[in-house]
Amino acid sequence: MQIVTSAQVSQELSELGHVLLGLGIIFDDKPIQDSAQQVLNSRVGLWYYQIDQLLIEVGGKGLRYFPTHASGTTQCRLDMTVEGFVNRTNDDDDPLKHNGVQIFLSSSVGVKKYNAAWHFDAQGARTAGHCLHPRYHMTFGGRQLFPQLAVDNATHQMRNLLLLDSPRLAHPPLDLALAVDFVLSHFAGPKWAKARQSADYVRHLKRSQERLWKPYFSAASKICAGSPNGWGPSPWPQLV
C-alpha cells in the first residue's frame, strides 16, 4: 500500500516551514525549504530529507537551569535526517529506513558558553549487544558534547561530567514536525502552548503522528499481546 510520495513530503515540508515561520518558532525557514527541494531527488521507493542547523530560540517560563545564571537566551540547533518508505506491505510495518536527530542547546553568559545535547537514532539490524538498543531511541549527550569534555580551559563547563552512551530511551520516530514539537514541549513551554493553538501546526503534527507513531505503537501493542509483528529491532525491547 502506498503511504506517501516524495512530492507529497516536499509539499508538506514547504508548508510546515511557512507555518513555523509565521508562528515565530523559527526565524529562517531556508533549511526547511532546501530540504523540500532535496526530497524530490529521493531514491526510488523512498523519501529522504536532511535538515542542517535549523535554529529555534527556547527557554522561558517553566524551564529550570543549572547553573542558574545561565538562564538567559537559549538557542537550540536541530540537525536531522529522515528516510521513509513510499509503500508498506502492512499498515503497522516500520515506517522508516533511517532516522537521526541531533538537538544541541547553547546558552552564553559573558564569554562562557553552557551546552547540552540530546541524540536520537534509529538502530538497524545488529547482533544483540550487552545493553538495551530499542529500534528508535533517545540519549543524552552524543557526539555534540564529546569535544566539550576534551577541552580543559575556563571557557568550558563540562570537565567533570561523566558522559555515557546509555540509557537509550525508547521513543517513537521523529520527522520534522515531531522533532520541532519535541523541542518545544521540553524546552519552550510557552511557545509550545501557542503552537498547539494553531490549526495548521496541529494538522501537520497529527499527520506525522498518524504516519510514524501509529505503526510504532501498534507494533508495541502486538508485542504486549504476544502477536507477531514485522519489525526487526524491537521498538521496545523491555516488553515481554
N, C-alpha and C positions, 0 to 999 in steps of 0.2 A: 504494500500500500504506500502511496506517495504521501509524505508528511509535509514537505515544504520544498520549494525550489530555490536556487541561488538568487534568481531575480526577486522572489518574494522577500528573502532575507535582506537583500540590498535595499529594497524599498523600506522595509521595516527599520533598518538601521538609520537611514537618512531621516525618516520621520521622527525616530526617537531622539536623534541629535537635536532636531529643532525643538522638541518638547523640553529636553533638559536645559537647552539654552534659554528658552522662554521662561522657565521656572527659576532661573538664576542658579541652578545646581552646578553648571559648568559655565565658563566664560569664553570658551572657544570650542566649537564643535568640529574643527578641521580633522582631528584624529578620527572622529566617527565617520565623517563624510568620505575621507580617504578609504576607510575600511568598507564603506558601502560600495565603492567602485572596485575594490580589491576582490570582494566576494564573487563578482561576476566572472572572474577568471579561475574559479574553483575547479578541481578535478572532477571528472565525470562521476556522477553518483554521490557527490559530496558537496557540502557548502562549507566555506572556510573564511575566517577573517582574523586579522591581528590588529590590536589597538595598542599604541605606544604612547605613554606619557599623557594620558587623559587626567587633567588636574581638577580636583574638587576641593573647595575650602570647607573644612569640617570644624568640629568643636562646638562650643555654645553650651547652653543650659543643660544640666544633667550629666555632663561628662567630667569625671574627676581625673586629675593629673597627678603623677608623681615623677619628678619633683613638682610641687605645687606652683612654683614660679614659672613653669613652662607652659602655663595655660593660656597663652596668647593665641594669635592666629596660627592655626594648624593646617597644613596642606597635605592632601592625600594625592599620591600619584598612582594611577591604575594602569597596569600593563596586562594584556590578556591575549590568549589565542583560543579560538573555538573552532572545532571541525566536527560537523554532524552529517548524518546520513539523509539523503533525499528520500529514500524508501526504507521501510522496515517490514520484515515479514509479519511480525506481531505488534500490536499496538503498545505492548508493555516491554518491548525489547529495549536494550540500552540505546539511547538516542544519539550518543556522541562517539566519535572515534578518538578525539583528543580534546583536552580541556586544561588550561592552565591560567591562573590569575595571580598576579603579584600586587599586593597592597602595601605601599610604602608611605608611612606617616612621618612628618617632619615638623618640628616646632623650634624656632630660633629665639634665643634670649641673648641679646648682645652678639658677641662673637661665638657663643656656644650654641651648638645645634643638638637637639634631642630627637632621637629616631626610634621608630618601632616598625615592625613589618609582619605581615601575615602572608603565608604562601598556600595557595590552593592548587591541587594537582589531581590528575586522573591517572590511576595506576593501571598499567597494561598487564597482559598475561605474564606471569613470572613464577618461578619456583617459590613455594611457601617460605617466607622469611621467619625470623625469630620474633619479630614484633608485628603488631597489627598494621595491615595495609588495606583499608577499605578502597573500593573502586574510585570513589571521589572523596577527598579528604582535605582538611584544613590544618595547618600547623603554624605555630608562632615562630617568627624569625625567618629562616630560609637564607638564601644566598645574599639577599639585600643587606642583612645585618652582619654577615661574616667579616667584611672589611672593617667594620666598626670595632670588632673585638681585637683586630690585629694592630690597630693604631694606639700607641701608648703615649698620648700627649694630652695637654689640658683642654683641648677643644672637643674631645670626645668623652662621653659619659658612660661607656659600656665596658670598661676594662675588667670589671669584676663580675660580669654576668656569665653564668653558665648556660650555654645555649645547646639544647638537644634537638634531634630531629623527630622526637616523639613528645607528646602523643599526636597521632594523626587522627583527628576527629572526623568521623563520618559526617558528610554534608552533601546535599543534593547538588547536581551540576549547575554551573553558572554561565549564562550568556551575558551580554552587556547589560540588559535591563535588570537582571537578577543580581549582577555584581554591583551595580550602582545602588540598588536597593539595600544590599548587604552593607555597603559602606555607610549609607545614610542612616540605616536603622541602628547601627552600632556606634557611630562616631559623629552623627549630626542630627540628633533627635528633632530639633525644631524644623529643619529642612525636610526631614522625613515626614513629619506630620503634615506639612504644607503640600508636599508632593502627593501624598495619599489622598488629598482632596481634589486632585486634578484627574478628570475623567480620562484624558489622553494618557497620562502616566499609568494609571491603573489598567487601562486597556492593554498597553504593551506588557505590563507585568503579568497580567492574567494569561495572556497568550504564551508567554515564556514558561510560566508555571505549567500550563496545560501540555506544552510540547516537551519539556525537560523533566519536570518534577512528577507528573502523573505516572509515567512509566517507572520512575525510581521508587516511588512509594508503593506502586503496585507490585514490583519485584520483592520489596521488603515484606509486604503483606503475604505474598506467596511463601516466602521462607518461613514466616511465623506459622503458616497453615500446613507446612510440610509438603507443599506442592512444587512441582518442577518450575524453574524459571530459566530464561535464555541468557542470563548474564554470565560472563566469565568470572573475573574477580568479583566477589560478593559486594553488593552495595553497603552491607552492614555485617562484617564477619563475626561480630559478637552475638548475632542472633543464632539461636539453636532450635 
